[in-house]
Amino acid sequence: DVLVTGSNTITNATFDGTAFIIGSDNGIIDGFDITVSDAYGIYVEDAENITLSNNVIKFTGLEDVNSYAIYAVAVNNLKIINNNIAYFGLTNSTAINNALRVEGHVETNEYDEIEDITYSNNIIVEGNVFNISMPSLDIGYDSYYNSVAYAEGVVIVTSENVYFTDNSIDIQYNNYSGSYDTIDALVIGNSNYGMDEDSDF
């Protein structure tokens, strides 16, 4: 993995088998060609003013580990613009598959009850192309009987001021399991957002 720290602009590079972690402010990853099989391709946490643009990401997930091409947690001012993301998921019904997941940081108590949320804020997802293949699976439940969806293309939750526009999501199932298997292209929940008519599903 590559850890990106400080204010960095990294452009026009090719990486095979390398994932990226961004844990500080004012980072730009632009024009990358990334091929990786891991838990994530790009992981951003507790950072602000981050731009991921004009990248080609070819991502293969893992069978029993939550797998995300781009995963952002508790981020302010995040721009995900004009990327081409090919996602191939392999979940075996024990792990989550998402091509993109943006969420806040949720603190829970010993009973899995929410005590505090640090929302992600000012999220722009614009002009991206998602080609997604993953298993279609039954909804699961955790130990407290909360539902868990394992197969979702793009997920944005616990986020404020979300703008999702002019994106294309093509999602197909490559396997299935269960009597009521489910696969979702886009999930936006517990967030306020704008979406225009130019996005294709």
N, C-alpha and C positions, 0 to 999 in steps of 0.2 A: 504494500500500500504506500501511497505518497501522501504525506501530511503537508497541507498548504497552510502556512501561518503568516501573520503580518499582512500588509497591504500588497497583494501580488496580482499582476496581470500575466497570465500564461496563455500563449496563442500558438496555433498551427503546429501541433505536435501529434505524433502517432504513438499509441501505447497498446501493447498486447499483454493481457494478463495482469494489468495494473489497475487498482481501485484508488479513488481519491477521497481524502478526508479534509474538510474545510472546517476549522474550529476557531477562526478569528475573522475580523471585519475586513470589508473592502477587497474582496477577492473576485477575480474574473477568470473564468475558464472559457476560452473562445477558440473555435476552429480545431478542436481535438478530434481525433479518430481513436475511439476507445473500444477495444474488444476484451471482454472480461467475463469470467464465470466465478461468482463470489456471492456474498450476502448483499453487496451493493456495488454499483459502479461509481457513483459520487454520493458522498454522505456529508451533509452540512448540519451542524448543531451549534446553538447559542452564538449565532453570528448575525451581522447585519450588513447591508449593502453588498449583496452577492449577486453576480450575474453569471449565468450559464447560457452561452449563446453559440449558435452555428456549429454545434458539435454533432458528430456521428457516433452513436453509442450502440454497440452490438453486445447484448447482455444475455447470458444464460444463468438462470437461477439454480439453486441447490434443492435437493429433494426434501430435506428435513430441517431447513433453516429459512427463516423469513428472508425474502429476496427482493431487492428493489434496484432498478436501474439508477434512479435518483431518489434519495431519501433525505428530507429536510425536517428538522425538529427545532421548534422555538427560534424561528428566523424572522428578522425584520428586514423589509425591503429586499425581497428576493425576486429576481427576474429570470425566467426560464423562457428563452426566446429563440425561435428558428432552429431548433434541434431536430435531428432525425433519430428516433429511438426504435430499435428492433429488439423486442423482448421475447425470450423463450423460457417459459416457466415449466418447472418439473415437480411442483408440490405433490406430496403424497398424502395430503389431508391432515398433516400436522404442522404445516408452515404456510405463511401468507405469501402470495405472489401479487406484487404491484409493480407496474412499470414506473410510475411516479407516485410518491406519497409525501404529502406535506401535512404536518400536524403541529400542534402545540405540545408542551410538556405537561403531562397530567400526573399529579401526585395523588396516590390512593392510600387508604389505611389498610390495616390487616384484614378487613372484610371486603376489600376491593371496592370500597366506596370512595368517590372522588372528593378530595379535600381542597385541592387547588389546581388551577390551570394557568399556565403561562402560554398565551396564545401566540401563534405566528401572526405576522401583521404585514400588510401591503405586499401581497403576492400577485405577481403578473405571470401568467402562463399564456404565451401568445405565439402563434405561427409555427407550432411544432407538429411533427408527423410521428404518430405512434403506430407501429405495426406489432401487434401483440398476439402471441400464441401461448396458451396455458391450459391446464386441465380445468374442466368444469366440475365443481364439487358441491356436496351437501354443505349447508350451513352447519357449523359446529358450535359447541358451547364450552365455556371455561368452567372452572370448578365452582363458580358462583352463578352458573346458569345464564351468564351474559352471552349473547350470540356472537359468533366469530365468523366472518366471511373470509374464505381463503383465496378466492379467485376474483380479483377486481383490477381493472386496467389502470385507471387514474383515480387516486383518492386524495381529497383535500378536506381535512376535518380540523376542528378547534383552531380555526384561523379567521382573521378579520381583514376586511378590505381586500377581497380576492377578486381578481379580474381574469376571466378565462375566455379567450377569444381567438377565432381563426385557427383553431387546432383541428387536426384530423386524427381520429381514432379508429383503426381497423382491428377488431379483436375476433379471434377464432379460437375454438377449443381444440386441443391436440390429444385429449384423453378425457375420460369422465368417470365419475364414481358416485354411487348412491342413487337412491330412488327419486330424489328431488334436487338434482344437481343444478347449480346456479353459477352464472358468470356475468359480471357487470362491467360495462365499458367505463362509466364515470360515476363516482360517488362524491358528492359535496355535502357535508353534514356539520352541524353545530358551527356554522360559519355564515358571514354575510358576504355576498358575492354578486358580480355582474357577469352575464354571459350573453354574447351577441349571436346573431343568426348565422354567422359565417363558419361556425364550427360544424364539422361533419362527423357522423358516427355510423 
